[in-house]
Amino acid sequence: MSSLPLVSTAAPGRFVPVAASARSMLILERLAAMPKLAGVTPASRLEVRASPQMVSSGIRELDALTGGLPRGCLTEICGPASSGRTSILLATLSAATQRQEICALVDISDAFNPRSAAAAGVNFEKMLWVRCGMRLQKSPQRHRVTENKIEKPVEQALQVTDLLLQSGGFGLVIIDLGDTPLKMARRIPLTSWFRFQRAIEHTATVLFVISQAPCARTCASLLLKVSGKKLSAFSSQLSAETSPTHAQFLDGLQVQGELLRSRLERKPAGSVATAFATKVG
């Protein structure tokens, strides 16, 4: 190892700088000789992390755009009301339960419709439905169950999600923030999303978040924005005596999906989009 100084002294009190390239090499050599930095691996020698396993989202067009949903990663779908996000949720849940995977839905605003899920092909025997914001208590007078609102359903949802991810065994965990006020959803600290991501990093779990606007920020490995364009004339054909499900109203909705972020190998050079029509099977 060279012992040359970073500067040379041509005369007392006068310093002559060494060439830039030589200076860089000397700095690296001296840093490598420091005991505290001896075990540091340069970035150029770090191993490339293997690409995560991809699973189908249940929608062919989305799979063609993103390659599917990555396991061990956080995927976020954001969009306003009537944008098709619920249809994507049901399609993803249906595809996962049909693969015989155990799924969990953390429903913060109690917006999940079992009839719509049944129409989409969800297998309820493989699904855990966690309804946040409600606390069941027995009334001593009427001996029946009453529902009392609790003040912080979002905090309850974060605690439940943490327990689900730490317990393991779930192929898909969904957090539905779609009907949660945006101001409240954005108050979720980044540390919570980071903890969730670390909990599933080396597992086969897909963490799936539905929201109005991006909330997980940089913790989301895949971020997709959806927007509904138009409805078909299906709803006008329903008779007044028919009681349609939520999924039936969305049948024929033209959904535009835009890929905003992807940390996979197939990361696009720019934002790319796809379109599909929701359909109840």
C-alpha positions as CSV (number, residue, x, y, z in Angstrom):
1,M,0.0,0.0,0.0
2,S,1.3,3.5,-0.9
3,S,2.2,5.8,2.0
4,L,2.2,9.0,-0.1
5,P,0.4,11.9,1.5
6,L,-2.6,13.5,-0.1
7,V,-0.6,16.6,-0.7
8,S,3.1,17.1,-1.4
9,T,5.2,19.7,0.3
10,A,7.6,21.2,-2.3
11,A,8.9,23.8,0.1
12,P,8.2,24.7,3.8
13,G,4.8,26.4,4.0
14,R,3.9,25.6,0.4
15,F,1.6,22.8,-0.6
16,V,1.3,21.4,-4.1
17,P,-2.0,19.3,-4.7
18,V,-1.6,15.8,-6.1
19,A,-3.4,14.8,-9.4
20,A,-7.1,14.2,-9.0
21,S,-6.9,10.5,-10.1
22,A,-4.0,9.8,-7.8
23,R,-5.8,11.5,-4.9
24,S,-8.9,9.3,-5.4
25,M,-6.8,6.2,-5.3
26,L,-5.0,7.3,-2.2
27,I,-8.2,8.1,-0.4
28,L,-9.6,4.7,-1.2
29,E,-6.5,3.0,0.0
30,R,-6.4,4.8,3.3
31,L,-10.1,4.2,3.9
32,A,-9.6,0.5,3.3
33,A,-6.8,0.4,5.8
34,M,-9.0,1.8,8.6
35,P,-10.1,-1.0,11.0
36,K,-13.7,0.2,11.3
37,L,-14.2,0.1,7.5
38,A,-12.3,-3.1,6.7
39,G,-15.5,-5.1,6.7
40,V,-17.5,-2.8,4.5
41,T,-18.4,-4.3,1.1
42,P,-18.2,-1.9,-1.9
43,A,-21.5,-1.4,-3.7
44,S,-20.0,-2.9,-6.9
45,R,-19.4,-6.2,-5.1
46,L,-22.9,-6.5,-3.6
47,E,-25.0,-9.4,-4.8
48,V,-28.0,-8.6,-7.0
49,R,-31.2,-9.5,-5.2
50,A,-33.1,-12.2,-7.1
51,S,-36.3,-11.2,-8.8
52,P,-39.4,-12.0,-6.7
53,Q,-41.9,-14.7,-7.8
54,M,-44.9,-13.2,-9.6
55,V,-48.5,-14.3,-9.2
56,S,-51.5,-13.5,-11.3
57,S,-53.7,-10.5,-10.3
58,G,-56.7,-12.2,-11.9
59,I,-56.8,-9.6,-14.7
60,R,-55.0,-10.5,-17.9
61,E,-54.3,-7.0,-18.9
62,L,-52.7,-6.0,-15.6
63,D,-50.6,-9.1,-15.7
64,A,-49.3,-8.2,-19.1
65,L,-48.5,-4.7,-17.9
66,T,-46.8,-5.5,-14.6
67,G,-45.9,-9.2,-14.9
68,G,-48.3,-10.0,-12.0
69,L,-48.0,-9.2,-8.3
70,P,-44.6,-9.8,-6.7
71,R,-44.4,-12.0,-3.6
72,G,-42.6,-10.6,-0.6
73,C,-43.4,-7.1,-1.7
74,L,-45.9,-4.4,-1.2
75,T,-48.2,-3.5,-4.1
76,E,-50.5,-0.5,-4.0
77,I,-53.4,0.3,-6.3
78,C,-54.7,3.9,-6.0
79,G,-57.6,5.7,-7.6
80,P,-60.7,7.7,-6.8
81,A,-64.2,6.3,-6.2
82,S,-65.7,4.3,-9.2
83,S,-62.2,3.9,-10.7
84,G,-62.3,0.1,-10.7
85,R,-60.1,-0.4,-7.6
86,T,-62.8,-2.6,-5.9
87,S,-63.1,-4.8,-9.0
88,I,-59.3,-5.3,-9.0
89,L,-59.5,-6.2,-5.3
90,L,-62.2,-8.8,-5.9
91,A,-60.3,-10.2,-8.9
92,T,-57.1,-10.5,-7.0
93,L,-58.9,-12.1,-4.0
94,S,-60.7,-14.5,-6.3
95,A,-57.5,-15.6,-8.0
96,A,-55.6,-16.1,-4.7
97,T,-58.4,-18.2,-3.1
98,Q,-58.7,-20.3,-6.3
99,R,-55.0,-21.0,-5.9
100,Q,-55.9,-22.4,-2.5
101,E,-54.0,-19.7,-0.7
102,I,-55.1,-18.4,2.7
103,C,-56.1,-14.7,2.3
104,A,-56.9,-11.9,4.8
105,L,-58.8,-8.7,4.1
106,V,-58.4,-5.8,6.6
107,D,-61.6,-3.9,5.9
108,I,-61.2,-0.5,7.6
109,S,-64.5,1.2,6.5
110,D,-66.6,-2.0,6.4
111,A,-67.0,-1.6,2.6
112,F,-66.6,-5.3,1.6
113,N,-69.7,-6.8,0.0
114,P,-69.8,-10.6,0.3
115,R,-72.4,-10.9,-2.5
116,S,-70.1,-9.1,-4.9
117,A,-67.2,-11.3,-3.8
118,A,-69.2,-14.5,-4.3
119,A,-70.2,-13.3,-7.8
120,A,-66.5,-12.7,-8.5
121,G,-65.6,-16.3,-7.5
122,V,-64.0,-15.7,-4.1
123,N,-63.7,-18.9,-2.0
124,F,-64.7,-17.8,1.5
125,E,-63.3,-20.9,3.1
126,K,-59.8,-19.6,2.3
127,M,-60.5,-16.0,3.4
128,L,-60.3,-14.1,6.7
129,W,-62.4,-10.9,6.8
130,V,-61.3,-8.4,9.5
131,R,-63.9,-5.7,10.0
132,C,-62.2,-2.6,11.6
133,G,-64.1,0.3,13.1
134,M,-66.6,-1.9,14.8
135,R,-66.5,-3.5,18.3
136,L,-69.1,-6.2,19.1
137,Q,-70.5,-6.0,22.6
138,K,-73.4,-8.0,24.2
139,S,-76.3,-6.1,25.5
140,P,-77.3,-7.5,28.9
141,Q,-80.9,-6.3,28.5
142,R,-81.8,-7.7,25.1
143,H,-79.1,-10.4,24.9
144,R,-78.2,-9.4,21.4
145,V,-75.0,-8.1,19.7
146,T,-74.8,-4.4,19.1
147,E,-72.2,-2.5,17.1
148,N,-70.4,0.5,18.7
149,K,-68.1,2.7,16.7
150,I,-64.6,3.1,17.8
151,E,-62.6,6.2,17.3
152,K,-59.4,5.0,15.5
153,P,-60.2,2.3,13.0
154,V,-57.0,3.0,11.1
155,E,-54.8,2.4,14.1
156,Q,-56.7,-0.8,14.7
157,A,-56.1,-1.9,11.1
158,L,-52.4,-1.3,11.5
159,Q,-52.2,-3.4,14.6
160,V,-54.2,-6.2,13.0
161,T,-52.0,-6.1,9.8
162,D,-48.9,-6.3,11.9
163,L,-50.2,-9.4,13.7
164,L,-51.2,-11.0,10.4
165,L,-47.9,-10.4,8.7
166,Q,-45.9,-11.5,11.8
167,S,-47.9,-14.7,12.1
168,G,-47.2,-15.8,8.5
169,G,-49.0,-18.4,6.5
170,F,-51.0,-15.9,4.3
171,G,-50.6,-15.8,0.6
172,L,-52.4,-12.5,0.3
173,V,-53.0,-9.8,2.8
174,I,-55.2,-6.8,1.6
175,I,-55.5,-3.5,3.4
176,D,-58.6,-1.6,2.0
177,L,-58.0,2.2,2.5
178,G,-60.3,3.0,-0.4
179,D,-63.1,4.6,1.6
180,T,-60.8,6.0,4.4
181,P,-60.5,9.8,4.3
182,L,-57.4,10.7,2.4
183,K,-56.2,13.0,5.2
184,M,-56.4,10.2,7.7
185,A,-54.8,7.6,5.4
186,R,-51.8,9.9,4.8
187,R,-51.2,10.1,8.5
188,I,-50.0,6.5,8.5
189,P,-46.3,6.9,9.3
190,L,-43.7,5.6,6.9
191,T,-42.2,3.5,9.6
192,S,-45.4,1.3,9.6
193,W,-45.2,0.6,5.9
194,F,-41.5,-0.1,6.3
195,R,-42.1,-2.5,9.1
196,F,-44.8,-4.3,6.9
197,Q,-42.4,-4.5,4.0
198,R,-39.6,-6.0,6.2
199,A,-42.0,-8.5,7.7
200,I,-42.8,-10.1,4.3
201,E,-39.5,-9.5,2.6
202,H,-38.4,-13.1,2.7
203,T,-41.9,-14.7,2.6
204,A,-44.4,-15.7,-0.2
205,T,-46.9,-13.1,1.1
206,V,-48.3,-10.5,-1.3
207,L,-49.2,-7.3,0.6
208,F,-51.9,-5.5,-1.4
209,V,-53.1,-2.0,-0.5
210,I,-56.1,-0.2,-2.0
211,S,-56.1,3.6,-1.5
212,Q,-57.3,6.8,-3.0
213,A,-53.8,8.2,-3.5
214,P,-50.3,6.7,-2.9
215,C,-49.8,6.2,0.9
216,A,-47.0,3.6,1.2
217,R,-44.7,5.9,-0.8
218,T,-41.2,4.3,-1.4
219,C,-42.1,1.1,0.5
220,A,-44.4,0.1,-2.4
221,S,-42.5,-2.1,-4.9
222,L,-45.3,-1.8,-7.4
223,L,-47.6,1.2,-7.7
224,L,-50.6,1.3,-10.1
225,K,-53.0,4.1,-10.6
226,V,-56.5,3.3,-12.0
227,S,-59.3,5.5,-13.3
228,G,-62.8,4.6,-14.6
229,K,-63.8,6.0,-17.9
230,K,-67.4,5.0,-18.5
231,L,-70.2,2.6,-17.5
232,S,-72.0,0.3,-19.9
233,A,-75.8,0.3,-20.2
234,F,-76.0,-2.8,-18.0
235,S,-77.4,-0.9,-15.0
236,S,-80.2,0.6,-17.1
237,Q,-81.3,-2.9,-18.1
238,L,-82.0,-3.8,-14.5
239,S,-85.7,-3.8,-13.4
240,A,-86.9,-1.9,-10.5
241,E,-87.5,-5.1,-8.5
242,T,-84.0,-6.3,-9.0
243,S,-81.5,-5.8,-6.1
244,P,-78.1,-5.7,-7.9
245,T,-74.8,-6.2,-6.2
246,H,-72.0,-3.7,-6.2
247,A,-70.0,-5.7,-8.7
248,Q,-73.0,-5.8,-11.1
249,F,-73.0,-2.0,-11.2
250,L,-69.3,-2.1,-12.1
251,D,-69.9,-4.7,-14.8
252,G,-68.6,-3.1,-18.0
253,L,-66.7,-0.3,-16.4
254,Q,-63.8,0.8,-18.7
255,V,-60.7,0.9,-16.4
256,Q,-57.5,2.7,-17.3
257,G,-54.5,1.4,-15.4
258,E,-51.2,3.4,-15.3
259,L,-47.9,1.9,-14.0
260,L,-46.3,4.6,-11.8
261,R,-43.5,2.6,-10.1
262,S,-41.9,-0.8,-10.5
263,R,-38.7,-1.9,-8.8
264,L,-38.6,-5.1,-10.8
265,E,-36.2,-6.0,-13.6
266,R,-38.9,-5.1,-16.2
267,K,-39.1,-1.5,-14.9
268,P,-40.4,0.6,-17.8
269,A,-38.5,3.6,-19.1
270,G,-41.6,5.7,-18.6
271,S,-45.1,5.5,-17.4
272,V,-47.1,2.9,-19.4
273,A,-50.8,2.1,-19.3
274,T,-53.3,-0.5,-20.1
275,A,-57.1,-0.7,-20.3
276,F,-59.6,-3.4,-19.4
277,A,-63.3,-3.8,-18.8
278,T,-64.6,-5.1,-15.5
279,K,-66.8,-8.2,-15.8
280,V,-68.6,-10.4,-13.4
281,G,-68.3,-14.1,-14.1
